[in-house]
């Protein structure tokens, strides 16, 4: 019999990790160049050289994203049956019908066939746009593994979109920022030091980069944050910002798929925010949300609370 059969979560966890590796390399470059532009104001030649040196990082990032997508596809297929991932019997290991054989010893279906199998066995088929995008990424990955084309140009924002699209199509309702924050919270150093502040600071910087580099409609689609609507300051991110810098301005009333407004939600903390529903007492502020100490979540005015 076949032994050591992988569970769907084995594929999913590996897939998320590949996406996170690709995402982290790309967004790190975007953070670095923004810091340099804000502090040193480099000229166009310096900026060009920066991206030329970062080109190989981005090419690798996109290849990692494609590898992650293939693992997520395998996880989705394995939810129906992991045996669907095994190729035809003619390619099975010798004497597997006589001896117990590890699943890993069987050849699995080719990457180019994953979408066909997915669409055959899953209830909801993938969109044509996403399938076309995956095919482009697969060709890019193959080109990267077999020798880098010197004319290949990859934009950092392209890597971010590829990760968001993968999660949008293959993640059963989870938001990428929630998955990514979990990776940040579970680095090896997290078992030694309290990294809560550093994770919140990183998430603030990344949200700033996302808003800066994607279209408003893309930001809303992928994260739920509505760029053109009123936002509030997160009390917890505010403490981090006072220590490290940053803008803790990514709190909004969350809206569900039916258009119903939910509680305030911080897109950096990826958590609901406990607030007091009350008008700010500052005459120049129209905020209706205060933190638990009475501090306004827009203007920082310290309001007097009724006992």
C-alpha positions in Angstrom: 0.0 0.0 0.0 1.0 3.6 -0.3 2.2 5.1 3.0 3.1 8.5 4.4 0.4 10.1 2.4 0.5 14.0 2.6 -2.5 15.9 4.0 -3.8 18.9 2.1 -2.4 21.2 4.9 1.1 19.9 4.1 0.8 21.4 0.6 -0.9 24.5 1.9 1.7 25.3 4.5 4.5 24.9 2.1 2.7 26.9 -0.5 2.1 29.9 1.9 5.8 29.8 2.8 7.0 30.0 -0.8 4.6 33.0 -1.3 5.9 34.6 1.8 9.5 34.2 0.6 8.7 35.8 -2.7 6.6 38.6 -1.1 9.2 39.5 1.5 12.0 39.9 -1.1 9.9 42.2 -3.3 8.4 44.4 -0.6 11.8 44.7 1.1 13.1 46.4 -2.0 10.1 48.7 -2.1 10.6 49.7 1.5 14.4 50.3 1.0 13.9 52.5 -2.0 11.2 54.6 -0.3 13.5 55.2 2.7 16.3 56.3 0.4 13.9 58.6 -1.6 12.6 60.1 1.6 16.0 60.6 3.3 18.6 61.0 0.5 16.6 62.0 -2.6 18.7 59.9 -5.0 18.8 60.9 -8.7 17.3 58.9 -11.5 20.7 57.2 -12.2 21.0 55.9 -8.7 17.4 54.7 -8.7 18.0 52.9 -12.0 21.1 51.2 -10.6 19.1 50.2 -7.5 16.5 48.4 -9.5 19.1 46.8 -11.8 20.8 45.3 -8.8 17.5 44.2 -7.4 16.4 42.6 -10.7 17.6 39.1 -9.9 15.9 39.3 -6.5 12.6 40.1 -8.2 13.0 37.4 -10.9 13.6 34.8 -8.1 10.7 36.2 -6.1 8.3 35.6 -9.0 9.6 32.1 -9.4 9.0 31.4 -5.7 5.5 32.7 -6.1 4.8 30.3 -8.9 6.2 27.4 -6.9 3.9 28.4 -4.1 0.9 28.5 -6.4 1.6 25.0 -7.6 1.7 23.7 -4.0 -1.6 25.4 -3.3 -3.1 23.8 -6.3 -1.9 20.4 -5.1 -3.4 21.1 -1.7 -6.7 21.9 -3.3 -6.6 18.7 -5.3 -5.5 16.7 -2.3 -8.6 17.9 -0.5 -10.6 15.8 -2.9 -8.0 12.9 -2.9 -4.2 13.0 -2.7 -4.1 10.0 -5.1 -5.2 12.3 -7.9 -1.7 13.8 -7.8 -0.1 10.5 -8.8 0.7 9.8 -12.4 -0.5 6.7 -14.4 0.5 3.2 -13.2 3.1 2.7 -15.9 5.2 5.2 -14.1 4.8 3.8 -10.6 7.8 2.5 -8.6 8.8 -1.1 -9.2 7.2 -3.7 -6.9 4.9 -1.1 -5.3 2.2 -3.6 -5.6 4.2 -6.0 -3.5 5.8 -3.7 -0.9 4.6 -0.7 1.1 5.8 2.4 -0.8 6.1 6.0 0.3 3.9 8.5 -1.5 7.0 10.6 -2.2 8.4 7.8 -4.3 5.6 8.1 -6.8 6.0 10.5 -9.7 3.3 13.2 -9.4 1.5 14.9 -12.3 3.3 17.7 -14.2 2.9 21.3 -13.1 1.2 22.1 -16.4 -1.5 19.6 -15.7 -2.4 20.9 -12.2 -5.0 23.4 -13.4 -6.7 20.8 -15.6 -7.0 18.4 -12.7 -8.2 21.1 -10.4 -10.9 22.2 -12.8 -12.0 18.6 -13.3 -12.3 17.6 -9.6 -13.2 20.9 -7.8 -16.7 22.3 -7.7 -15.7 25.9 -8.6 -13.3 26.2 -11.6 -10.6 28.8 -11.8 -11.1 31.9 -13.8 -9.6 32.2 -17.3 -7.7 35.3 -16.2 -6.0 33.5 -13.3 -5.3 30.4 -15.4 -3.6 32.6 -18.0 -1.6 34.3 -15.3 -0.4 31.0 -13.8 0.7 29.8 -17.2 2.8 33.0 -17.6 4.3 32.5 -14.2 5.1 28.9 -14.9 7.0 29.8 -18.1 8.8 32.5 -16.2 9.8 30.0 -13.5 11.1 27.5 -16.1 13.1 30.2 -17.8 14.6 31.3 -14.5 15.6 27.7 -13.6 17.2 27.1 -17.0 19.0 30.4 -17.3 18.1 34.0 -16.7 17.2 36.1 -19.8 19.1 39.4 -19.4 16.1 41.2 -21.0 13.7 40.0 -18.3 12.2 42.8 -16.3 10.0 42.2 -13.2 8.3 45.0 -11.3 8.2 44.6 -7.5 4.5 45.5 -7.7 4.0 42.6 -10.1 5.2 40.2 -7.4 2.8 41.7 -4.9 -0.1 41.3 -7.3 0.8 37.7 -8.1 0.8 36.8 -4.4 -2.6 38.6 -3.9 -4.1 36.8 -6.9 -2.9 33.4 -5.7 -4.5 34.0 -2.3 -7.7 35.4 -3.9 -8.2 32.3 -6.0 -6.9 29.5 -3.9 -7.3 30.4 -0.2 -11.0 29.8 0.7 -11.6 33.3 2.2 -8.4 34.1 4.0 -6.7 37.5 3.5 -3.0 37.4 2.5 -2.0 40.0 5.2 -3.4 37.7 7.9 -1.3 34.8 6.5 1.8 37.0 6.1 1.5 38.5 9.7 1.4 34.9 11.0 4.7 34.2 9.4 6.2 37.4 10.8 5.0 36.4 14.3 6.5 32.9 14.0 10.1 33.6 13.0 12.8 31.8 14.9 13.7 34.9 16.9 10.0 35.1 18.1 10.8 32.2 20.5 13.5 34.3 22.2 12.3 37.9 22.1 8.9 39.6 22.2 8.5 40.9 18.6 5.0 42.3 18.8 6.2 45.9 18.3 8.5 45.0 15.4 5.7 43.0 13.7 3.2 45.9 14.0 5.8 48.3 12.7 6.6 46.1 9.7 2.9 45.7 8.9 2.5 49.4 9.0 5.4 50.0 6.6 4.0 47.2 4.3 0.5 48.7 4.2 2.0 52.1 3.3 3.9 50.4 0.4 0.8 48.5 -0.8 -1.3 51.7 -0.9 1.5 53.6 -2.6 2.2 51.0 -5.3 -1.3 49.5 -6.1 -4.4 51.1 -7.5 -7.1 52.0 -4.9 -9.5 49.4 -6.3 -6.7 46.8 -6.1 -6.0 47.6 -2.5 -9.7 47.2 -1.6 -10.0 44.0 -3.6 -6.9 42.3 -2.0 -6.9 43.8 1.6 -10.4 45.2 2.2 -8.9 48.7 2.9 -10.8 51.5 1.1 -8.1 54.1 0.2 -10.5 56.9 -0.6 -12.7 56.6 2.5 -12.2 57.9 6.0 -9.7 55.9 8.1 -8.7 56.0 11.8 -5.6 55.5 13.9 -5.0 52.2 15.6 -4.3 52.7 19.4 -1.9 49.7 19.4 -0.1 50.7 16.2 0.0 54.3 17.6 2.2 53.1 20.5 4.5 51.5 18.0 4.6 54.6 15.8 5.6 56.8 18.8 8.6 54.5 19.4 9.7 53.6 15.8 7.9 56.0 13.5 5.2 55.2 10.9 1.6 56.1 10.3 -0.9 54.1 12.3 -3.8 55.2 10.0 -5.1 51.9 8.6 -8.3 51.4 10.7 -11.7 51.4 9.1 -15.2 50.1 9.7 -15.1 46.7 8.1 -17.8 45.9 5.5 -18.9 42.3 4.8 -19.7 40.9 1.4 -23.4 42.0 1.9 -22.4 45.6 2.4 -23.1 45.5 6.2 -20.8 47.6 8.3 -19.0 45.7 11.1 -16.7 46.9 13.9 -13.5 48.9 13.4 -10.7 46.7 12.1 -7.0 47.5 11.8 -5.5 46.2 8.6 -2.0 46.2 10.2 -2.9 44.3 13.3 -5.4 42.2 11.4 -7.7 42.5 14.4 -10.9 44.2 15.5 -10.3 47.4 17.6 -12.1 48.0 20.9 -13.5 51.5 20.8 -15.9 53.9 22.4 -18.6 55.2 20.0 -18.8 58.9 20.9 -18.3 62.3 19.2 -14.8 63.8 19.6 -15.0 67.0 21.7 -12.5 68.8 19.6 -14.5 71.4 17.5 -12.5 70.8 14.4 -12.9 67.0 14.4 -15.7 64.9 13.0 -14.6 61.6 14.5 -17.1 59.4 16.3 -14.6 56.9 17.6 -12.4 57.1 20.7 -10.1 54.6 22.2 -10.7 53.1 25.7 -9.0 56.0 27.3 -11.0 58.6 25.4 -8.3 59.5 22.9 -9.7 60.4 19.4 -8.8 58.0 16.7 -8.4 60.8 14.2 -7.0 63.9 15.9 -5.6 62.4 19.1 -7.6 64.8 21.2 -7.9 63.5 24.8 -11.7 63.6 25.5 -13.3 63.6 28.9 -15.3 60.5 29.5 -18.5 60.2 31.5 -18.1 58.0 34.6 
